[in-house]
Amino acid sequence: MNSRKGLPYKYFASKYNCLLQKWDAPIASKAEWKNLAEVQAVYSQAEAVGNFTVFNIKGNRYRLIVDIVYKDQVIYIKYILTHAEYDKDEWKNDPYFKP
């Protein structure tokens, strides 16, 4: 899978580089997932929330929220949030989020 390297990625990479490297580089970047079940075979705690996929990272201290387009093999990194930020549900106002 290809993680889009656009503005959100650059922002998150500058702020959370070690988090993204542990998640993206060794596994996600080499994956060829076709559905959520295949994601969960590698990341058992990954879950679908609407059309986004949420990963618990850094010992459950952060939530990585992505939009996976399986047919194109692309992962759009949407948000990296602490538990407190995630629980506010403001990320659900994203124009691409579909409950």
SERO-4910 file (N, C-alpha, C, O; in steps of 0.05 Angstrom, whole numbers):
BEGIN
 pado doro    nc1    nc2    nc3   cac1   cac2   cac3    cc1    cc2    cc3    oc1    oc2    oc3
  Met    A     17    -24      0      0      0      0     18     25      0     40     25     11
  Asn    A      8     45    -12     22     70    -14      9     90      4    -15     96      2
  Ser    A     25    101     23     15    123     40     19    149     25     41    155     17
  Arg    A     -2    163     22     -1    189      7     18    208     22     15    212     46
  Lys    A     36    220      8     56    237     20     49    267     16     66    283     13
  Gly    A     23    273     17     14    301     14     18    317     39     32    309     57
  Leu    A      5    340     40      8    358     62      2    345     89     17    348    108
  Pro    A    -20    330     92    -25    318    118     -3    299    127      6    299    150
  Tyr    A      7    283    108     29    265    114     54    280    123     66    273    143
  Lys    A     61    301    109     84    317    116     81    330    143    100    331    159
  Tyr    A     57    339    149     52    351    176     56    330    197     70    335    217
  Phe    A     42    307    194     44    286    214     72    275    216     81    269    238
  Ala    A     86    272    193    113    262    194    132    280    209    150    271    223
  Ser    A    128    306    207    145    325    222    138    325    252    156    329    268
  Lys    A    113    320    258    105    321    286    106    293    300    113    291    323
  Tyr    A    101    272    284     99    245    296    116    225    280    108    202    275
  Asn    A    140    233    272    156    216    254    160    188    265    157    169    250
  Cys    A    167    186    290    173    159    301    148    142    301    150    117    297
  Leu    A    125    153    306    100    138    305     94    127    277     88    104    274
  Leu    A     97    144    257     91    136    230    112    116    220    105     97    205
  Gln    A    137    119    227    157    101    218    152     72    228    155     53    213
  Lys    A    144     70    253    139     44    264    114     31    251    114      7    247
  Trp    A     95     47    245     70     36    233     73     32    203     66     11    192
  Asp    A     83     52    189     83     53    160    105     37    147    100     20    130
  Ala    A    129     42    155    152     30    140    153      0    140    155    -12    118
  Pro    A    152    -14    162    157    -42    161    134    -59    150    139    -80    138
  Ile    A    109    -51    154     87    -68    147     68    -56    127     64    -66    105
  Ala    A     56    -34    135     35    -22    118     44    -15     90     30    -18     71
  Ser    A     69     -5     88     79      3     61     83    -21     43     83    -18     18
  Lys    A     86    -45     54     90    -69     37     64    -85     34     64   -105     19
  Ala    A     43    -78     48     19    -93     47      4    -90     21      6    -71      7
  Glu    A    -12   -111     15    -30   -110     -8    -58   -119      2    -70   -138     -9
  Trp    A    -68   -104     22    -93   -111     34   -116   -108     14   -117    -89     -2
  Lys    A   -136   -126     16   -160   -124      0   -185   -117     15   -205   -110      4
  Asn    A   -183   -119     42   -206   -113     59   -196   -110     88   -173   -115     95
  Leu    A   -215   -103    106   -209    -98    134   -199   -124    147   -181   -122    164
  Ala    A   -210   -146    140   -201   -171    153   -171   -176    149   -158   -186    167
  Glu    A   -161   -169    125   -133   -173    120   -116   -153    136    -94   -159    144
  Val    A   -127   -129    140   -113   -109    157   -112   -120    186    -91   -119    198
  Gln    A   -134   -131    195   -136   -141    223   -119   -166    227   -112   -172    250
  Ala    A   -112   -180    206    -94   -203    209    -66   -194    217    -51   -209    230
  Val    A    -60   -169    210    -34   -157    217    -36   -139    242    -20   -141    260
  Tyr    A    -56   -122    242    -62   -104    264    -89   -111    276   -109   -101    268
  Ser    A    -88   -129    296   -113   -141    307   -131   -120    319   -156   -124    319
  Gln    A   -121    -98    328   -138    -77    340   -148    -57    321   -162    -38    329
  Ala    A   -142    -59    295   -152    -41    275   -182    -44    274   -193    -67    275
  Glu    A   -197    -22    271   -226    -24    269   -237     -4    249   -225     17    245
  Ala    A   -259    -11    238   -273      7    219   -290     25    236   -306     16    253
  Val    A   -288     51    231   -306     71    242   -317     86    218   -303    103    207
  Gly    A   -341     80    211   -351     91    186   -334     80    163   -328     56    162
  Asn    A   -326     97    145   -310     88    123   -280     91    128   -263     85    111
  Phe    A   -273    100    152   -245    103    160   -236     78    176   -252     63    186
  Thr    A   -210     75    177   -198     53    193   -182     67    215   -167     85    210
  Val    A   -185     57    240   -172     68    263   -152     48    274   -160     25    280
  Phe    A   -128     57    278   -107     40    290    -99     51    317    -97     76    320
  Asn    A    -96     34    337    -84     42    363    -54     40    360    -44     19    353
  Ile    A    -40     62    365    -11     61    362      3     72    387    -10     86    403
  Lys    A     28     66    389     45     75    412     32     66    438     27     83    456
  Gly    A     27     40    441     16     29    465    -11     41    472    -17     46    496
  Asn    A    -28     44    452    -55     55    455    -56     84    464    -77     94    473
  Arg    A    -33     98    462    -33    127    469    -44    145    447    -53    167    452
  Tyr    A    -43    135    422    -51    151    399    -70    134    382    -70    110    382
  Arg    A    -87    149    367   -104    137    346    -95    148    319    -94    172    315
  Leu    A    -89    129    302    -82    136    274   -107    131    258   -116    108    256
  Ile    A   -118    151    245   -142    149    230   -135    152    200   -123    172    192
  Val    A   -142    132    185   -135    132    156   -160    125    140   -179    114    149
  Asp    A   -158    132    114   -178    124     95   -163    105     75   -145    114     61
  Ile    A   -170     80     75   -157     60     58   -174     56     33   -198     49     35
  Val    A   -162     60     10   -176     55    -15   -164     29    -26   -143     30    -39
  Tyr    A   -177      7    -19   -166    -19    -25   -161    -23    -55   -141    -34    -63
  Lys    A   -180    -15    -72   -178    -20   -101   -154     -6   -113   -142    -15   -132
  Asp    A   -146     17   -101   -123     33   -111    -98     27    -95    -76     37   -103
  Gln    A   -100     12    -73    -78      6    -56    -65     31    -45    -40     35    -46
  Val    A    -82     49    -35    -73     75    -24    -84     78      4   -107     72     10
  Ile    A    -67     89     22    -75     96     49    -72    126     51    -51    137     48
  Tyr    A    -94    139     57    -94    168     63    -93    172     93   -112    165    107
  Ile    A    -72    183    103    -70    189    131    -86    214    137    -80    235    127
  Lys    A   -106    211    154   -124    232    160   -117    247    186   -115    271    186
  Tyr    A   -113    231    207   -108    244    233    -91    225    250    -92    201    248
  Ile    A    -75    238    268    -62    224    290    -71    239    315    -64    263    318
  Leu    A    -85    226    332    -97    239    355    -91    225    381    -87    200    381
  Thr    A    -90    239    403    -88    227    429   -116    215    435   -135    221    421
  His    A   -118    199    456   -144    189    464   -164    211    469   -187    210    460
  Ala    A   -155    232    483   -173    254    490   -183    268    465   -207    274    463
  Glu    A   -165    273    446   -174    285    421   -193    268    405   -212    277    394
  Tyr    A   -186    242    404   -203    223    390   -231    222    401   -251    222    387
  Asp    A   -233    221    428   -259    219    441   -277    243    437   -301    241    441
  Lys    A   -266    266    429   -282    289    424   -299    286    398   -318    301    394
  Asp    A   -291    267    381   -305    261    356   -305    283    336   -320    283    316
  Glu    A   -288    304    339   -287    325    320   -277    316    293   -283    327    272
  Trp    A   -261    295    293   -250    284    267   -273    273    250   -269    270    226
  Lys    A   -295    267    262   -318    257    246   -331    279    229   -349    273    213
  Asn    A   -322    304    233   -331    326    215   -316    327    189   -321    344    173
  Asp    A   -297    309    186   -281    308    161   -300    305    137   -318    288    139
  Pro    A   -296    320    116   -315    319     93   -315    291     80   -334    285     65
  Tyr    A   -295    275     84   -294    249     71   -304    227     89   -307    204     81
  Phe    A   -310    233    114   -320    213    133   -350    207    127   -366    225    125
  Lys    A   -356    181    126   -383    172    122   -389    152    145   -378    131    146
  Pro    A   -408    159    162   -415    142    185   -426    115    177   -432     98    194
***
